[in-house]
Amino acid sequence: MPEAIGLAARQCLRLTERPTPAPLFAMLGYLLSHRPSPGRRPGSLVDPAPENRIGKLLIYRMDFGGSGGAIERCEDQLDKALAPVTQSDHKLTWLHFEGDVTAAQLARLGTDFSLHPLALEDVLNNGQRPKLDAYRNTLFATLALPHMDADDVVFQQVSVFIGQDFVLSFHAGDHDVFAPVRERIHAAHGRIARAESDYLGYCLADVVVDSGFAVLAGYHDQLEDLEDRIFEDRKNDLISVIHDLRRRLIGMRKVLISQNELLVRWISLEHSLIHDDNRPYFRDVQDHAKRVVDLTDGYYDTARSLLDTHLSLASTRLNDVMRVLTLIATVFMPLSFIVGVYGMNFDTKSPWNMPELSFAYGYPVLLGVMLMLVIGMLIYFKRKRWV
């Protein structure tokens, strides 16, 4: 057991000596690059550094009519996207900004839609934790969209403004995250095309929350692969892999818990923009968020169990080696004693000397005695189930 503890300690020491994975440094650098400068006026809009920008922007606009129809168009300039609609029964406008939006563009949106400057600042400074802010005429939510990047998960911020007759959504990414929502609108022309702005907000939140299931499916495959490798591979380099997976699951869990709390508050919030008929839908998406958190907890416990199993197998293999070495040492111990005694140089003429030294067949007889001693010891160990 001391040897097993020593092996675990050495493995943990090697683990602490390994460099921190690059994705963690990238995430910390990203958050630091978007930190507000000390003393800056709250709500001030300052463009981030050029190296933190994607460099493109697409604006998807959908205008909903009271009869349930929806007109969609895509623009690359804000002036075109904000052009007046010609739909006579216009009820709701949804603007989705995919990519980098500038401080000047946000300032104009704040003026046209009467948005709070603190909320606009959160849109510009990505890396906000999931939260829900209620203002007099709008609701503002920041959501965390999990996305697999190579073998690591990254969270992309999705910001949503909900007003009486508009919904604004922002995603600083390079893929159209809400394309399924627009396809659903065109295909169904049902409630989503005739409902209020808060129902459209629910649809967007549902896409973000359900993205966690796809990410966790990838973690499920990784855990199954690690479990197979633990029992097949006798190397000890899996400890760092399992530890890195646990670290990512812990970070993911923290973000998802905040997102679940956001949805819980959304359900119970009393606001003129939240209709009672739509609260069951928010309870449904909150249930999805809770399931994602529960799955993350389960995968974290599985990763911890895999680490314990890996250390136990390493200790078992070490004990097997020590048992073999101990057996060899025990068998040779009496042989070494006999050889040591007969290896001493005594005068054969002394009456107190060993008589076997002058025996003609003393050497083969002694070898036979030693062989019988080894066989007898092995039989005894076998009966005691020590081997």
C-alpha positions as CSV (number, residue, x, y, z in Angstrom):
1,M,0.0,0.0,0.0
2,P,2.8,2.6,0.7
3,E,4.2,1.8,-2.8
4,A,0.7,2.5,-4.3
5,I,0.4,5.7,-2.4
6,G,3.8,6.7,-3.6
7,L,2.9,5.9,-7.2
8,A,-0.3,8.0,-7.0
9,A,1.7,10.9,-5.4
10,R,4.3,10.8,-8.2
11,Q,1.6,10.7,-10.8
12,C,-0.2,13.7,-9.3
13,L,3.2,15.5,-9.1
14,R,3.8,14.9,-12.8
15,L,0.2,16.1,-13.5
16,T,0.9,19.4,-11.7
17,E,4.1,19.8,-13.6
18,R,2.3,19.6,-17.0
19,P,1.5,22.9,-18.7
20,T,-2.0,24.1,-18.5
21,P,-4.0,23.3,-21.7
22,A,-4.0,26.0,-24.3
23,P,-7.8,26.4,-24.4
24,L,-7.8,27.6,-20.8
25,F,-5.2,30.3,-21.6
26,A,-7.2,31.3,-24.7
27,M,-10.4,31.6,-22.7
28,L,-8.7,33.7,-20.0
29,G,-7.1,35.9,-22.5
30,Y,-10.4,36.4,-24.3
31,L,-12.1,37.5,-21.1
32,L,-9.3,39.8,-20.1
33,S,-9.3,41.4,-23.5
34,H,-13.0,42.2,-23.1
35,R,-12.7,43.6,-19.6
36,P,-13.9,47.2,-19.0
37,S,-11.2,49.8,-18.3
38,P,-11.1,51.1,-14.7
39,G,-12.9,54.4,-14.4
40,R,-14.8,54.1,-17.7
41,R,-18.3,55.6,-17.6
42,P,-21.0,52.9,-17.3
43,G,-22.7,52.2,-20.5
44,S,-19.9,53.6,-22.7
45,L,-19.5,51.8,-26.0
46,V,-15.9,51.2,-27.1
47,D,-15.0,48.8,-29.9
48,P,-12.8,45.9,-28.8
49,A,-9.3,45.3,-30.1
50,P,-9.0,44.4,-33.8
51,E,-7.5,41.0,-33.0
52,N,-10.7,40.1,-31.1
53,R,-13.1,40.7,-34.0
54,I,-14.3,38.4,-36.7
55,G,-14.5,41.1,-39.2
56,K,-17.9,40.5,-40.8
57,L,-21.5,41.1,-40.1
58,L,-24.7,39.7,-41.5
59,I,-28.1,41.0,-40.5
60,Y,-31.1,38.8,-40.9
61,R,-34.5,40.5,-40.7
62,M,-37.9,39.0,-40.4
63,D,-41.1,41.0,-40.4
64,F,-44.2,39.2,-39.0
65,G,-47.7,40.2,-40.0
66,G,-50.8,39.8,-37.9
67,S,-52.1,37.1,-40.2
68,G,-49.1,34.9,-39.6
69,G,-47.0,35.6,-42.6
70,A,-43.3,36.5,-42.4
71,I,-41.0,38.3,-44.8
72,E,-37.3,37.6,-44.6
73,R,-34.3,39.3,-46.0
74,C,-30.5,39.4,-45.3
75,E,-28.4,42.5,-45.3
76,D,-24.8,43.4,-44.7
77,Q,-25.4,47.1,-43.7
78,L,-27.5,48.4,-40.8
79,D,-29.1,51.2,-42.9
80,K,-30.6,48.6,-45.3
81,A,-31.7,46.4,-42.4
82,L,-33.5,49.2,-40.7
83,A,-35.4,50.4,-43.7
84,P,-39.2,50.8,-43.1
85,V,-41.4,47.8,-43.8
86,T,-44.1,48.0,-46.4
87,Q,-46.2,45.2,-44.8
88,S,-49.6,46.8,-43.9
89,D,-50.5,44.4,-41.1
90,H,-46.9,44.5,-39.6
91,K,-46.9,43.2,-36.0
92,L,-43.3,42.2,-35.1
93,T,-39.7,42.7,-36.4
94,W,-36.9,40.3,-35.6
95,L,-33.3,41.5,-36.3
96,H,-30.5,39.0,-35.9
97,F,-26.9,40.2,-36.0
98,E,-24.5,37.4,-36.9
99,G,-20.9,38.5,-36.5
100,D,-19.2,41.6,-35.1
101,V,-21.4,44.6,-34.4
102,T,-19.6,48.0,-33.9
103,A,-20.1,50.5,-31.2
104,A,-21.6,53.0,-33.6
105,Q,-24.2,50.4,-34.8
106,L,-25.2,49.6,-31.3
107,A,-25.5,53.3,-30.5
108,R,-27.9,53.7,-33.4
109,L,-29.9,50.7,-32.3
110,G,-30.1,52.1,-28.8
111,T,-31.5,55.3,-30.2
112,D,-34.0,53.7,-32.5
113,F,-35.3,51.1,-30.1
114,S,-34.8,52.9,-26.8
115,L,-32.3,50.4,-25.4
116,H,-30.5,50.8,-22.1
117,P,-26.8,51.8,-22.5
118,L,-25.7,49.2,-19.9
119,A,-27.3,46.4,-21.9
120,L,-25.7,47.7,-25.1
121,E,-22.3,47.6,-23.3
122,D,-22.9,44.0,-22.4
123,V,-23.6,43.2,-26.0
124,L,-20.3,44.8,-27.1
125,N,-18.2,43.2,-24.4
126,N,-18.6,39.5,-24.9
127,G,-17.9,37.0,-22.2
128,Q,-20.8,38.0,-19.9
129,R,-22.3,35.4,-17.7
130,P,-25.9,34.3,-18.4
131,K,-28.3,36.8,-16.9
132,L,-31.7,38.5,-17.4
133,D,-32.2,42.3,-16.9
134,A,-35.7,43.8,-16.9
135,Y,-36.1,47.4,-18.0
136,R,-39.2,49.5,-18.3
137,N,-39.9,48.8,-22.0
138,T,-37.5,45.9,-22.8
139,L,-36.2,42.6,-21.5
140,F,-32.5,41.9,-22.0
141,A,-30.9,38.4,-21.7
142,T,-27.4,37.1,-22.3
143,L,-27.2,33.4,-23.0
144,A,-24.3,31.1,-23.3
145,L,-24.2,29.0,-26.4
146,P,-22.0,25.8,-26.0
147,H,-20.1,25.0,-29.1
148,M,-17.5,22.3,-29.8
149,D,-14.2,23.6,-31.1
150,A,-11.9,20.7,-31.9
151,D,-11.9,18.6,-28.7
152,D,-12.8,21.5,-26.3
153,V,-16.1,23.3,-25.7
154,V,-16.3,27.1,-25.9
155,F,-19.2,29.3,-24.9
156,Q,-20.3,32.0,-27.3
157,Q,-22.5,34.8,-26.1
158,V,-25.9,35.3,-27.4
159,S,-27.7,38.6,-26.5
160,V,-31.4,39.1,-26.9
161,F,-33.5,42.2,-26.6
162,I,-37.3,41.7,-26.3
163,G,-39.6,44.7,-26.9
164,Q,-43.2,45.2,-27.5
165,D,-43.0,44.9,-31.3
166,F,-39.4,43.9,-31.9
167,V,-36.8,41.3,-31.0
168,L,-33.0,41.9,-31.4
169,S,-30.5,39.0,-31.2
170,F,-26.7,39.2,-31.4
171,H,-24.3,36.4,-31.9
172,A,-20.6,37.1,-32.3
173,G,-19.8,33.9,-34.2
174,D,-19.2,32.6,-37.7
175,H,-22.2,30.3,-38.1
176,D,-25.9,31.1,-38.4
177,V,-27.1,29.7,-35.1
178,F,-30.8,30.6,-35.5
179,A,-31.3,29.3,-39.1
180,P,-33.5,26.5,-37.7
181,V,-35.9,29.0,-36.2
182,R,-36.3,30.8,-39.5
183,E,-36.8,27.5,-41.3
184,R,-39.4,26.6,-38.8
185,I,-41.2,29.9,-39.3
186,H,-41.3,29.4,-43.1
187,A,-42.3,25.8,-42.9
188,A,-45.0,26.0,-40.2
189,H,-46.5,29.5,-40.4
190,G,-48.1,28.5,-37.0
191,R,-47.9,30.0,-33.6
192,I,-44.3,31.1,-33.9
193,A,-45.3,33.4,-36.8
194,R,-48.3,34.8,-35.1
195,A,-47.2,34.9,-31.5
196,E,-45.8,37.8,-29.3
197,S,-42.2,38.8,-29.0
198,D,-41.7,36.9,-25.7
199,Y,-42.6,33.6,-27.5
200,L,-40.0,34.3,-30.2
201,G,-37.6,35.0,-27.3
202,Y,-38.5,31.5,-26.0
203,C,-37.7,30.0,-29.4
204,L,-34.3,31.6,-29.4
205,A,-33.5,30.5,-25.8
206,D,-34.7,27.0,-26.7
207,V,-32.1,26.7,-29.5
208,V,-29.3,27.9,-27.2
209,V,-30.2,25.5,-24.4
210,D,-30.7,22.5,-26.6
211,S,-27.3,23.0,-28.1
212,G,-25.9,21.7,-24.8
213,F,-27.2,18.2,-25.6
214,A,-25.1,17.9,-28.8
215,V,-22.0,19.0,-26.9
216,L,-22.7,16.5,-24.1
217,A,-23.1,13.7,-26.7
218,G,-19.5,14.4,-27.7
219,Y,-18.4,14.1,-24.0
220,H,-20.3,10.9,-23.7
221,D,-18.3,9.4,-26.6
222,Q,-15.0,10.6,-25.0
223,L,-15.9,9.0,-21.7
224,E,-16.7,5.7,-23.3
225,D,-13.4,5.8,-25.2
226,L,-11.5,6.6,-22.0
227,E,-13.2,3.7,-20.2
228,D,-12.1,1.3,-22.9
229,R,-8.5,2.6,-22.9
230,I,-8.2,2.4,-19.1
231,F,-8.7,-1.4,-19.1
232,E,-6.7,-2.0,-22.3
233,D,-3.8,0.5,-22.0
234,R,-1.4,0.0,-19.2
235,K,0.2,3.4,-19.5
236,N,-0.3,6.1,-16.9
237,D,-0.6,9.1,-19.4
238,L,-4.5,8.9,-19.2
239,I,-4.5,10.7,-15.9
240,S,-3.9,14.1,-17.5
241,V,-6.5,13.4,-20.2
242,I,-9.2,12.5,-17.6
243,H,-8.2,15.5,-15.4
244,D,-8.5,17.8,-18.4
245,L,-11.9,16.4,-19.2
246,R,-13.0,17.0,-15.6
247,R,-11.8,20.5,-15.7
248,R,-13.8,21.2,-18.9
249,L,-16.9,19.7,-17.3
250,I,-16.6,21.8,-14.2
251,G,-16.3,25.0,-16.3
252,M,-19.3,24.0,-18.4
253,R,-21.3,23.2,-15.3
254,K,-20.7,26.6,-13.8
255,V,-22.0,28.4,-16.9
256,L,-25.0,26.1,-17.3
257,I,-26.1,26.5,-13.7
258,S,-26.1,30.3,-14.3
259,Q,-28.2,29.8,-17.4
260,N,-30.7,27.6,-15.6
261,E,-31.0,30.3,-12.9
262,L,-31.7,32.8,-15.6
263,L,-34.6,30.8,-17.0
264,V,-36.0,30.2,-13.5
265,R,-36.1,34.0,-13.0
266,W,-37.6,34.4,-16.5
267,I,-40.5,32.2,-15.5
268,S,-41.3,34.0,-12.3
269,L,-40.6,37.6,-13.5
270,E,-43.6,39.9,-13.5
271,H,-43.3,42.1,-16.6
272,S,-45.7,43.5,-19.2
273,L,-43.7,41.8,-21.9
274,I,-44.2,38.3,-20.4
275,H,-47.6,36.8,-21.2
276,D,-49.0,34.1,-18.9
277,D,-49.9,32.0,-21.9
278,N,-46.3,31.7,-22.8
279,R,-44.9,30.8,-19.3
280,P,-45.4,27.0,-19.9
281,Y,-43.0,27.2,-22.8
282,F,-40.4,28.9,-20.6
283,R,-40.9,26.2,-18.0
284,D,-40.3,23.6,-20.7
285,V,-37.0,25.2,-21.8
286,Q,-36.0,25.6,-18.2
287,D,-36.6,21.8,-17.8
288,H,-34.3,21.3,-20.7
289,A,-31.6,23.5,-19.1
290,K,-31.9,21.5,-15.8
291,R,-31.5,18.2,-17.7
292,V,-28.4,19.6,-19.3
293,V,-27.0,20.5,-15.9
294,D,-27.9,17.0,-14.6
295,L,-26.2,15.3,-17.5
296,T,-23.1,17.5,-16.9
297,D,-23.1,16.5,-13.2
298,G,-23.4,12.8,-14.2
299,Y,-20.6,13.0,-16.7
300,Y,-18.4,14.8,-14.2
301,D,-19.1,12.0,-11.6
302,T,-18.3,9.4,-14.4
303,A,-14.9,11.2,-15.1
304,R,-14.1,11.2,-11.4
305,S,-14.9,7.5,-11.2
306,L,-12.7,6.8,-14.2
307,L,-9.9,8.6,-12.5
308,D,-10.3,6.5,-9.3
309,T,-10.5,3.4,-11.4
310,H,-7.4,4.2,-13.3
311,L,-5.5,4.9,-10.0
312,S,-6.8,1.7,-8.5
313,L,-5.7,-0.4,-11.6
314,A,-2.3,1.3,-11.4
315,S,-2.1,0.4,-7.7
316,T,-3.2,-3.2,-8.5
317,R,-0.5,-3.6,-11.2
318,L,2.1,-2.2,-8.8
319,N,1.0,-4.6,-6.1
320,D,1.3,-7.5,-8.5
321,V,4.8,-6.5,-9.4
322,M,5.7,-6.1,-5.7
323,R,4.2,-9.5,-4.9
324,V,6.4,-11.2,-7.5
325,L,9.5,-9.4,-6.3
326,T,8.7,-10.2,-2.7
327,L,8.2,-13.9,-3.7
328,I,11.6,-14.0,-5.4
329,A,13.3,-12.3,-2.5
330,T,11.6,-14.7,0.0
331,V,12.6,-17.8,-2.0
332,F,16.3,-16.7,-2.3
333,M,16.5,-15.6,1.3
334,P,17.2,-19.1,2.8
335,L,19.3,-20.0,-0.2
336,S,21.5,-17.0,0.4
337,F,21.8,-18.0,4.1
338,I,23.0,-21.5,3.2
339,V,25.4,-20.3,0.5
340,G,26.7,-17.6,2.9
341,V,27.3,-20.1,5.7
342,Y,29.1,-22.6,3.4
343,G,31.0,-19.8,1.8
344,M,33.0,-19.0,4.9
345,N,36.6,-20.0,4.9
346,F,37.2,-22.3,7.9
347,D,40.1,-24.7,8.6
348,T,38.9,-28.2,7.7
349,K,41.3,-29.7,10.2
350,S,39.5,-28.0,13.1
351,P,37.2,-30.4,15.2
352,W,34.6,-27.6,15.3
353,N,34.4,-27.2,11.5
354,M,31.5,-28.3,9.4
355,P,32.0,-32.0,8.5
356,E,30.2,-31.5,5.1
357,L,33.2,-29.5,3.8
358,S,35.2,-32.7,3.5
359,F,32.4,-34.8,2.1
360,A,33.1,-35.8,-1.6
361,Y,29.5,-35.3,-2.7
362,G,28.8,-32.3,-0.5
363,Y,28.3,-29.8,-3.4
364,P,25.6,-31.7,-5.4
365,V,23.9,-32.8,-2.1
366,L,23.7,-29.1,-1.0
367,L,22.3,-28.1,-4.4
368,G,19.7,-30.8,-4.1
369,V,18.8,-29.6,-0.6
370,M,18.5,-26.1,-1.9
371,L,16.2,-27.2,-4.8
372,M,14.0,-29.2,-2.5
373,L,13.7,-26.2,-0.2
374,V,12.6,-23.9,-3.1
375,I,10.0,-26.5,-4.2
376,G,8.7,-26.9,-0.7
377,M,8.4,-23.1,-0.2
378,L,6.5,-22.7,-3.5
379,I,4.1,-25.5,-2.5
380,Y,3.5,-23.9,0.8
381,F,2.9,-20.5,-0.8
382,K,0.5,-22.1,-3.2
383,R,-1.5,-23.7,-0.4
384,K,-1.7,-20.4,1.4
385,R,-2.9,-18.8,-1.8
386,W,-0.1,-16.3,-1.7
387,V,0.7,-16.9,-5.3
